[in-house]
Amino acid sequence: MVTLHQELAAGLGHESDAVILETPYGFQINRDAISAGAREYFRRSVGLTTAVAPDTDADSDGVRDRLRRAGWVFSGPGSPSYALGRWHTQRVGEILRERVHRAHGVTVMASAAACTVGFAALPVYEVYKAGHPPVWLDGLDLMGALGLRVAVIPHYDNAEGGTHDTRFCYLGEPRLAALERELPDESAVLGIDEHTALLIDLDAATARVWGRGVLTVRRRGVSVPVGAGTTLTLDELRDLVGGERRATVTVPAPRAGDSPGAAPATDSPPTLQEAVAAAEARFDSALAARDAERMVAAVLDLEAVIAAWGADMEEDQGGEWARTVLRGMIRQCVPHAQRGMDEPQATLEHIVPPLLDLRGQLRTSGAYDVADRLRDALAAGRVHIHDTPSGSEWRRTEEDAPASRE
């Protein structure tokens, strides 16, 4: 979502105060690291210098005043129920509603924080992780200030579950249908796909769908999709929510080459799943051609993708799966590079040094299990690694070297 954040930040004045509201993840023991990563993300990728509004009751008046004045406020992943409990107690919800009433600055609510902006909110962790009965919580109702009686559900098209239904922010269809029956007649569910945003311009009184997916307005099981690139007036969106009449909405047609039902193509960068699939396809092609250098290049490309994704502030959605793919590629890499080559030593001199560099990066980042698997894969290919204070050395052996743990 870098391009979107850059667009939102571009309209800020140079003196505008930018604040990250850490409350949704404030209960986590690594919250300081998450906040530091968020600040670095916005500095490096968006060009925005931010401060953090801490999740603490100390100096709460100062925090509220800063939120009132800030030109840009962001809140993101974590627990919706924890955030709501804290924001109700600290009266932060009042400040956020006031920002919407005054049309002041830019307020960005993503992931868990997005769950809180409707009149009803979904307690994701309690339902999906702890097995509590599905219920609605009282939300901040920021959308109510715009005449939108909605429950907002981000991650609407989530597919992490594979064989089980994790759509609708991990609810699945049966639980969403049950919860929907508890909503008032004049209300609706506002579903926002992953890698997608709803941009509400209060001055222009418009709502624009941005990103790779769609906005879904759902009432009693009947869904109206609004495609990326579509701009509605707020009156049209209110009509969709209230069910009084259907506004004229258009789902952009897919471009040539898109699969049936695919989200409209955009200029946004590929998702983690798409990047991993592309690296795996390049690796498989090189493996079939017995091209060791291209195999190593695909491994290094995938490692770079995982590192870049880890620098993002979003929760680890698919990161472990990506690392599993990387381990599988590494296991295949060295034996195939050595086997069947006319000049194994010359070949290894091309591919082992970059693999050692990758191993060093993995060890530096604390991914010792992956680094060990890489060393074991090299050992299976009769490449023995010797670590020294100045770095790692390698030599090719004639006999299989036993894998030793570090």
One Martini backbone bead per residue (centre of mass of N, CA, C, O) as a GRO file, in nm:
protein
  406
    1MET     BB    1   0.052   0.066   0.010
    2VAL     BB    2   0.254   0.292  -0.066
    3THR     BB    3   0.113   0.466  -0.280
    4LEU     BB    4  -0.116   0.557  -0.096
    5HIS     BB    5   0.050   0.690   0.128
    6GLN     BB    6   0.180   0.897  -0.061
    7GLU     BB    7  -0.082   1.036  -0.146
    8LEU     BB    8  -0.173   1.124   0.142
    9ALA     BB    9   0.100   1.283   0.214
   10ALA     BB   10   0.119   1.500  -0.018
   11GLY     BB   11  -0.105   1.706   0.122
   12LEU     BB   12   0.089   1.783   0.331
   13GLY     BB   13   0.238   1.983   0.530
   14HIS     BB   14   0.549   2.041   0.660
   15GLU     BB   15   0.414   2.096   0.965
   16SER     BB   16   0.284   1.838   0.998
   17ASP     BB   17   0.149   1.616   1.215
   18ALA     BB   18   0.261   1.273   1.270
   19VAL     BB   19   0.066   0.984   1.386
   20ILE     BB   20   0.101   0.686   1.577
   21LEU     BB   21  -0.140   0.453   1.686
   22GLU     BB   22  -0.061   0.176   1.909
   23THR     BB   23  -0.300   0.029   2.056
   24PRO     BB   24  -0.372  -0.247   1.909
   25TYR     BB   25  -0.052  -0.340   2.006
   26GLY     BB   26  -0.003  -0.250   2.317
   27PHE     BB   27   0.003  -0.553   2.455
   28GLN     BB   28   0.267  -0.605   2.333
   29ILE     BB   29   0.603  -0.667   2.409
   30ASN     BB   30   0.688  -0.553   2.098
   31ARG     BB   31   0.583  -0.255   2.050
   32ASP     BB   32   0.844  -0.091   2.007
   33ALA     BB   33   0.931  -0.244   1.750
   34ILE     BB   34   0.681  -0.184   1.584
   35SER     BB   35   0.701   0.123   1.593
   36ALA     BB   36   0.981   0.143   1.468
   37GLY     BB   37   0.902   0.004   1.200
   38ALA     BB   38   0.683   0.208   1.121
   39ARG     BB   39   0.857   0.461   1.109
   40GLU     BB   40   1.054   0.348   0.894
   41TYR     BB   41   0.852   0.295   0.674
   42PHE     BB   42   0.749   0.593   0.642
   43ARG     BB   43   1.026   0.716   0.591
   44ARG     BB   44   1.133   0.537   0.350
   45SER     BB   45   0.856   0.496   0.166
   46VAL     BB   46   0.695   0.795   0.222
   47GLY     BB   47   0.835   1.052   0.367
   48LEU     BB   48   0.748   1.023   0.686
   49THR     BB   49   0.741   1.191   0.989
   50THR     BB   50   0.700   1.025   1.300
   51ALA     BB   51   0.497   0.968   1.576
   52VAL     BB   52   0.408   0.827   1.900
   53ALA     BB   53   0.111   0.714   2.047
   54PRO     BB   54   0.087   0.586   2.338
   55ASP     BB   55  -0.023   0.305   2.541
   56THR     BB   56  -0.123   0.533   2.779
   57ASP     BB   57  -0.235   0.718   3.065
   58ALA     BB   58  -0.014   0.898   3.036
   59ASP     BB   59  -0.076   1.197   2.918
   60SER     BB   60  -0.367   1.197   2.781
   61ASP     BB   61  -0.411   1.494   2.713
   62GLY     BB   62  -0.169   1.514   2.518
   63VAL     BB   63  -0.263   1.301   2.317
   64ARG     BB   64  -0.535   1.426   2.242
   65ASP     BB   65  -0.420   1.696   2.139
   66ARG     BB   66  -0.245   1.576   1.915
   67LEU     BB   67  -0.478   1.440   1.759
   68ARG     BB   68  -0.633   1.700   1.694
   69ARG     BB   69  -0.380   1.843   1.530
   70ALA     BB   70  -0.314   1.637   1.339
   71GLY     BB   71  -0.266   1.576   0.994
   72TRP     BB   72  -0.178   1.268   1.074
   73VAL     BB   73  -0.338   0.944   1.126
   74PHE     BB   74  -0.235   0.616   1.246
   75SER     BB   75  -0.388   0.281   1.237
   76GLY     BB   76  -0.368  -0.082   1.292
   77PRO     BB   77  -0.263  -0.356   1.397
   78GLY     BB   78  -0.437  -0.615   1.602
   79SER     BB   79  -0.684  -0.545   1.850
   80PRO     BB   80  -1.001  -0.435   1.852
   81SER     BB   81  -1.090  -0.477   2.150
   82TYR     BB   82  -0.854  -0.336   2.285
   83ALA     BB   83  -0.880  -0.064   2.148
   84LEU     BB   84  -1.168   0.002   2.240
   85GLY     BB   85  -1.123  -0.007   2.543
   86ARG     BB   86  -0.909   0.221   2.546
   87TRP     BB   87  -1.059   0.447   2.382
   88HIS     BB   88  -1.296   0.477   2.573
   89THR     BB   89  -1.133   0.546   2.831
   90GLN     BB   90  -0.946   0.781   2.682
   91ARG     BB   91  -1.125   0.936   2.459
   92VAL     BB   92  -1.027   0.886   2.159
   93GLY     BB   93  -1.288   0.848   2.000
   94GLU     BB   94  -1.376   1.143   2.020
   95ILE     BB   95  -1.143   1.258   1.854
   96LEU     BB   96  -1.193   1.100   1.592
   97ARG     BB   97  -1.480   1.207   1.547
   98GLU     BB   98  -1.398   1.506   1.539
   99ARG     BB   99  -1.225   1.487   1.284
  100VAL     BB  100  -1.461   1.413   1.100
  101HIS     BB  101  -1.649   1.654   1.156
  102ARG     BB  102  -1.407   1.867   1.069
  103ALA     BB  103  -1.228   1.764   0.840
  104HIS     BB  104  -0.943   1.674   0.970
  105GLY     BB  105  -0.727   1.573   0.789
  106VAL     BB  106  -0.572   1.248   0.819
  107THR     BB  107  -0.737   0.925   0.852
  108VAL     BB  108  -0.588   0.600   0.921
  109MET     BB  109  -0.754   0.279   0.897
  110ALA     BB  110  -0.621  -0.043   0.966
  111SER     BB  111  -0.737  -0.334   1.001
  112ALA     BB  112  -0.812  -0.339   1.317
  113ALA     BB  113  -0.891  -0.037   1.311
  114ALA     BB  114  -1.114  -0.073   1.094
  115CYS     BB  115  -1.312  -0.236   1.279
  116THR     BB  116  -1.386   0.036   1.465
  117VAL     BB  117  -1.549   0.255   1.267
  118GLY     BB  118  -1.806   0.144   1.334
  119PHE     BB  119  -2.088   0.068   1.527
  120ALA     BB  120  -1.971  -0.217   1.468
  121ALA     BB  121  -1.754  -0.480   1.602
  122LEU     BB  122  -1.493  -0.717   1.556
  123PRO     BB  123  -1.370  -0.990   1.757
  124VAL     BB  124  -1.134  -1.164   1.626
  125TYR     BB  125  -0.971  -1.321   1.842
  126GLU     BB  126  -1.208  -1.443   2.004
  127VAL     BB  127  -1.329  -1.604   1.765
  128TYR     BB  128  -1.075  -1.736   1.611
  129LYS     BB  129  -0.877  -1.813   1.864
  130ALA     BB  130  -1.095  -1.869   2.127
  131GLY     BB  131  -1.409  -1.946   2.050
  132HIS     BB  132  -1.608  -1.734   2.065
  133PRO     BB  133  -1.893  -1.606   2.031
  134PRO     BB  134  -2.045  -1.426   1.801
  135VAL     BB  135  -2.002  -1.069   1.832
  136TRP     BB  136  -2.077  -0.742   1.893
  137LEU     BB  137  -1.928  -0.437   1.920
  138ASP     BB  138  -1.873  -0.121   2.017
  139GLY     BB  139  -1.801   0.125   1.821
  140LEU     BB  140  -1.693   0.443   1.711
  141ASP     BB  141  -1.858   0.563   1.466
  142LEU     BB  142  -1.728   0.734   1.226
  143MET     BB  143  -1.941   0.676   0.995
  144GLY     BB  144  -2.189   0.815   1.127
  145ALA     BB  145  -2.098   1.110   1.048
  146LEU     BB  146  -2.180   1.016   0.730
  147GLY     BB  147  -2.444   0.826   0.733
  148LEU     BB  148  -2.305   0.534   0.816
  149ARG     BB  149  -2.449   0.218   0.888
  150VAL     BB  150  -2.172   0.027   0.989
  151ALA     BB  151  -1.975  -0.270   0.940
  152VAL     BB  152  -1.633  -0.317   0.937
  153ILE     BB  153  -1.452  -0.549   0.705
  154PRO     BB  154  -1.159  -0.660   0.674
  155HIS     BB  155  -1.020  -0.903   0.499
  156TYR     BB  156  -1.257  -1.018   0.310
  157ASP     BB  157  -1.063  -1.214   0.104
  158ASN     BB  158  -0.943  -1.414   0.275
  159ALA     BB  159  -0.707  -1.723   0.208
  160GLU     BB  160  -0.530  -1.872   0.436
  161GLY     BB  161  -0.702  -2.143   0.495
  162GLY     BB  162  -0.771  -2.277   0.223
  163THR     BB  163  -0.982  -2.531   0.322
  164HIS     BB  164  -1.078  -2.289   0.497
  165ASP     BB  165  -1.286  -2.027   0.600
  166THR     BB  166  -1.131  -1.677   0.602
  167ARG     BB  167  -1.327  -1.490   0.547
  168PHE     BB  168  -1.411  -1.202   0.692
  169CYS     BB  169  -1.188  -1.187   0.904
  170TYR     BB  170  -1.214  -1.514   0.985
  171LEU     BB  171  -1.519  -1.604   0.989
  172GLY     BB  172  -1.696  -1.680   0.768
  173GLU     BB  173  -2.007  -1.741   0.653
  174PRO     BB  174  -2.175  -1.848   0.899
  175ARG     BB  175  -2.093  -1.618   1.103
  176LEU     BB  176  -2.177  -1.377   0.935
  177ALA     BB  177  -2.476  -1.450   0.905
  178ALA     BB  178  -2.536  -1.443   1.209
  179LEU     BB  179  -2.445  -1.147   1.261
  180GLU     BB  180  -2.626  -1.004   1.050
  181ARG     BB  181  -2.899  -1.058   1.209
  182GLU     BB  182  -2.810  -0.834   1.440
  183LEU     BB  183  -2.866  -0.612   1.251
  184PRO     BB  184  -3.000  -0.348   1.149
  185ASP     BB  185  -3.190  -0.266   0.876
  186GLU     BB  186  -3.020   0.015   0.809
  187SER     BB  187  -2.778  -0.171   0.773
  188ALA     BB  188  -2.425  -0.271   0.702
  189VAL     BB  189  -2.174  -0.430   0.535
  190LEU     BB  190  -1.823  -0.335   0.504
  191GLY     BB  191  -1.614  -0.469   0.263
  192ILE     BB  192  -1.247  -0.508   0.260
  193ASP     BB  193  -1.006  -0.586   0.083
  194GLU     BB  194  -0.711  -0.677   0.024
  195HIS     BB  195  -0.525  -0.430  -0.102
  196THR     BB  196  -0.749  -0.217   0.004
  197ALA     BB  197  -0.941   0.098  -0.026
  198LEU     BB  198  -1.130   0.359   0.139
  199LEU     BB  199  -1.178   0.687   0.009
  200ILE     BB  200  -1.269   0.974   0.201
  201ASP     BB  201  -1.394   1.283   0.081
  202LEU     BB  202  -1.526   1.545   0.253
  203ASP     BB  203  -1.520   1.784   0.055
  204ALA     BB  204  -1.637   1.606  -0.202
  205ALA     BB  205  -1.827   1.370  -0.121
  206THR     BB  206  -1.644   1.095  -0.152
  207ALA     BB  207  -1.590   0.744  -0.271
  208ARG     BB  208  -1.291   0.551  -0.309
  209VAL     BB  209  -1.160   0.273  -0.480
  210TRP     BB  210  -0.852   0.116  -0.383
  211GLY     BB  211  -0.664  -0.126  -0.571
  212ARG     BB  212  -0.714  -0.493  -0.604
  213GLY     BB  213  -1.010  -0.488  -0.518
  214VAL     BB  214  -1.310  -0.472  -0.324
  215LEU     BB  215  -1.614  -0.334  -0.241
  216THR     BB  216  -1.862  -0.448   0.003
  217VAL     BB  217  -2.217  -0.440   0.008
  218ARG     BB  218  -2.396  -0.593   0.281
  219ARG     BB  219  -2.741  -0.731   0.282
  220ARG     BB  220  -2.869  -1.009   0.382
  221GLY     BB  221  -2.654  -1.162   0.175
  222VAL     BB  222  -2.642  -0.915  -0.017
  223SER     BB  223  -2.416  -0.820  -0.277
  224VAL     BB  224  -2.222  -0.518  -0.359
  225PRO     BB  225  -1.984  -0.453  -0.588
  226VAL     BB  226  -1.691  -0.230  -0.579
  227GLY     BB  227  -1.459  -0.134  -0.780
  228ALA     BB  228  -1.166  -0.054  -0.862
  229GLY     BB  229  -1.186   0.298  -0.951
  230THR     BB  230  -1.438   0.376  -0.796
  231THR     BB  231  -1.668   0.658  -0.771
  232LEU     BB  232  -1.862   0.783  -0.510
  233THR     BB  233  -2.100   0.918  -0.361
  234LEU     BB  234  -2.222   0.946  -0.051
  235ASP     BB  235  -2.515   0.904  -0.136
  236GLU     BB  236  -2.471   0.635  -0.283
  237LEU     BB  237  -2.360   0.483  -0.038
  238ARG     BB  238  -2.607   0.523   0.142
  239ASP     BB  239  -2.802   0.371  -0.041
  240LEU     BB  240  -2.662   0.097  -0.022
  241VAL     BB  241  -2.680   0.069   0.287
  242GLY     BB  242  -3.005   0.124   0.307
  243GLY     BB  243  -3.164  -0.004   0.047
  244GLU     BB  244  -3.338   0.202  -0.126
  245ARG     BB  245  -3.114   0.201  -0.357
  246ARG     BB  246  -2.926   0.151  -0.640
  247ALA     BB  247  -2.648   0.237  -0.735
  248THR     BB  248  -2.432   0.319  -0.987
  249VAL     BB  249  -2.217   0.049  -1.053
  250THR     BB  250  -1.872  -0.043  -1.140
  251VAL     BB  251  -1.698  -0.320  -1.259
  252PRO     BB  252  -1.413  -0.355  -1.378
  253ALA     BB  253  -1.271  -0.489  -1.634
  254PRO     BB  254  -1.063  -0.715  -1.717
  255ARG     BB  255  -0.770  -0.769  -1.839
  256ALA     BB  256  -0.570  -0.902  -2.037
  257GLY     BB  257  -0.488  -1.214  -1.863
  258ASP     BB  258  -0.692  -1.231  -1.667
  259SER     BB  259  -0.857  -1.397  -1.448
  260PRO     BB  260  -1.138  -1.511  -1.355
  261GLY     BB  261  -1.232  -1.286  -1.098
  262ALA     BB  262  -1.028  -1.086  -1.095
  263ALA     BB  263  -0.880  -0.828  -0.997
  264PRO     BB  264  -0.804  -0.537  -1.080
  265ALA     BB  265  -0.560  -0.392  -1.231
  266THR     BB  266  -0.259  -0.243  -1.101
  267ASP     BB  267   0.025  -0.047  -0.981
  268SER     BB  268   0.064  -0.225  -0.763
  269PRO     BB  269   0.231  -0.430  -0.594
  270PRO     BB  270   0.294  -0.733  -0.525
  271THR     BB  271   0.223  -0.983  -0.353
  272LEU     BB  272   0.357  -1.224  -0.172
  273GLN     BB  273   0.231  -1.460  -0.326
  274GLU     BB  274   0.318  -1.361  -0.609
  275ALA     BB  275   0.626  -1.345  -0.557
  276VAL     BB  276   0.667  -1.640  -0.479
  277ALA     BB  277   0.552  -1.770  -0.735
  278ALA     BB  278   0.760  -1.641  -0.926
  279ALA     BB  279   1.017  -1.758  -0.794
  280GLU     BB  280   0.932  -2.058  -0.820
  281ALA     BB  281   0.910  -2.059  -1.130
  282ARG     BB  282   1.205  -1.987  -1.185
  283PHE     BB  283   1.325  -2.228  -1.039
  284ASP     BB  284   1.187  -2.458  -1.199
  285SER     BB  285   1.305  -2.376  -1.471
  286ALA     BB  286   1.605  -2.406  -1.387
  287LEU     BB  287   1.588  -2.700  -1.297
  288ALA     BB  288   1.502  -2.819  -1.573
  289ALA     BB  289   1.778  -2.683  -1.705
  290ARG     BB  290   2.023  -2.701  -1.510
  291ASP     BB  291   2.048  -2.394  -1.379
  292ALA     BB  292   2.225  -2.287  -1.119
  293GLU     BB  293   2.228  -1.976  -1.130
  294ARG     BB  294   1.918  -1.938  -1.151
  295MET     BB  295   1.852  -2.078  -0.889
  296VAL     BB  296   2.003  -1.882  -0.704
  297ALA     BB  297   1.857  -1.625  -0.796
  298ALA     BB  298   1.577  -1.716  -0.690
  299VAL     BB  299   1.656  -1.740  -0.396
  300LEU     BB  300   1.750  -1.443  -0.359
  301ASP     BB  301   1.483  -1.314  -0.441
  302LEU     BB  302   1.313  -1.441  -0.213
  303GLU     BB  303   1.473  -1.328   0.024
  304ALA     BB  304   1.415  -1.029  -0.049
  305VAL     BB  305   1.111  -1.043  -0.024
  306ILE     BB  306   1.098  -1.129   0.275
  307ALA     BB  307   1.255  -0.888   0.387
  308ALA     BB  308   1.064  -0.667   0.282
  309TRP     BB  309   0.808  -0.773   0.421
  310GLY     BB  310   0.924  -0.761   0.716
  311ALA     BB  311   0.942  -0.434   0.705
  312ASP     BB  312   0.667  -0.432   0.733
  313MET     BB  313   0.382  -0.366   0.956
  314GLU     BB  314   0.240  -0.600   0.900
  315GLU     BB  315   0.131  -0.884   0.948
  316ASP     BB  316   0.206  -1.230   0.925
  317GLN     BB  317   0.099  -1.292   0.592
  318GLY     BB  318   0.279  -1.569   0.476
  319GLY     BB  319   0.577  -1.584   0.578
  320GLU     BB  320   0.611  -1.885   0.653
  321TRP     BB  321   0.546  -1.996   0.377
  322ALA     BB  322   0.780  -1.855   0.230
  323ARG     BB  323   1.004  -1.995   0.399
  324THR     BB  324   0.933  -2.281   0.309
  325VAL     BB  325   0.997  -2.239   0.013
  326LEU     BB  326   1.292  -2.160   0.054
  327ARG     BB  327   1.386  -2.426   0.180
  328GLY     BB  328   1.314  -2.607  -0.063
  329MET     BB  329   1.507  -2.470  -0.263
  330ILE     BB  330   1.769  -2.519  -0.107
  331ARG     BB  331   1.761  -2.831  -0.102
  332GLN     BB  332   1.784  -2.841  -0.430
  333CYS     BB  333   2.030  -2.675  -0.521
  334VAL     BB  334   2.310  -2.817  -0.474
  335PRO     BB  335   2.278  -3.103  -0.595
  336HIS     BB  336   2.203  -2.993  -0.885
  337ALA     BB  337   2.462  -2.830  -0.929
  338GLN     BB  338   2.658  -3.087  -0.912
  339ARG     BB  339   2.490  -3.270  -1.076
  340GLY     BB  340   2.606  -3.327  -1.409
  341MET     BB  341   2.868  -3.175  -1.414
  342ASP     BB  342   3.170  -3.120  -1.572
  343GLU     BB  343   3.245  -2.861  -1.362
  344PRO     BB  344   3.198  -2.846  -1.039
  345GLN     BB  345   3.399  -2.639  -0.925
  346ALA     BB  346   3.326  -2.404  -1.113
  347THR     BB  347   3.029  -2.397  -1.038
  348LEU     BB  348   3.059  -2.353  -0.730
  349GLU     BB  349   3.207  -2.076  -0.756
  350HIS     BB  350   2.934  -1.938  -0.844
  351ILE     BB  351   2.716  -2.041  -0.605
  352VAL     BB  352   2.833  -2.036  -0.310
  353PRO     BB  353   2.890  -1.741  -0.226
  354PRO     BB  354   2.589  -1.639  -0.232
  355LEU     BB  355   2.497  -1.849  -0.020
  356LEU     BB  356   2.677  -1.742   0.207
  357ASP     BB  357   2.558  -1.463   0.216
  358LEU     BB  358   2.274  -1.559   0.287
  359ARG     BB  359   2.353  -1.700   0.551
  360GLY     BB  360   2.455  -1.444   0.692
  361GLN     BB  361   2.183  -1.294   0.684
  362LEU     BB  362   2.023  -1.501   0.846
  363ARG     BB  363   2.194  -1.490   1.105
  364THR     BB  364   2.164  -1.184   1.157
  365SER     BB  365   1.831  -1.213   1.167
  366GLY     BB  366   1.786  -1.511   1.329
  367ALA     BB  367   1.767  -1.750   1.095
  368TYR     BB  368   1.900  -2.037   1.190
  369ASP     BB  369   1.732  -2.264   1.062
  370VAL     BB  370   1.783  -2.179   0.766
  371ALA     BB  371   2.091  -2.176   0.780
  372ASP     BB  372   2.118  -2.477   0.848
  373ARG     BB  373   1.980  -2.585   0.591
  374LEU     BB  374   2.187  -2.468   0.400
  375ARG     BB  375   2.432  -2.620   0.511
  376ASP     BB  376   2.312  -2.906   0.467
  377ALA     BB  377   2.281  -2.880   0.161
  378LEU     BB  378   2.580  -2.843   0.106
  379ALA     BB  379   2.671  -3.108   0.234
  380ALA     BB  380   2.508  -3.290   0.035
  381GLY     BB  381   2.704  -3.149  -0.200
  382ARG     BB  382   3.004  -3.153  -0.084
  383VAL     BB  383   2.997  -2.886   0.108
  384HIS     BB  384   3.219  -2.741   0.328
  385ILE     BB  385   3.174  -2.554   0.631
  386HIS     BB  386   3.379  -2.283   0.774
  387ASP     BB  387   3.382  -2.099   1.061
  388THR     BB  388   3.504  -1.769   1.113
  389PRO     BB  389   3.572  -1.460   1.234
  390SER     BB  390   3.591  -1.356   0.913
  391GLY     BB  391   3.415  -1.608   0.819
  392SER     BB  392   3.329  -1.818   0.550
  393GLU     BB  393   3.432  -2.140   0.448
  394TRP     BB  394   3.510  -2.355   0.157
  395ARG     BB  395   3.478  -2.708   0.050
  396ARG     BB  396   3.531  -2.978  -0.152
  397THR     BB  397   3.425  -3.309  -0.129
  398GLU     BB  398   3.431  -3.660  -0.194
  399GLU     BB  399   3.259  -3.690   0.056
  400ASP     BB  400   3.010  -3.707   0.255
  401ALA     BB  401   2.908  -3.469   0.474
  402PRO     BB  402   2.829  -3.432   0.783
  403ALA     BB  403   2.582  -3.292   0.959
  404SER     BB  404   2.620  -3.002   1.160
  405ARG     BB  405   2.553  -2.831   1.440
  406GLU     BB  406   2.548  -2.489   1.572
   0.00000   0.00000   0.00000
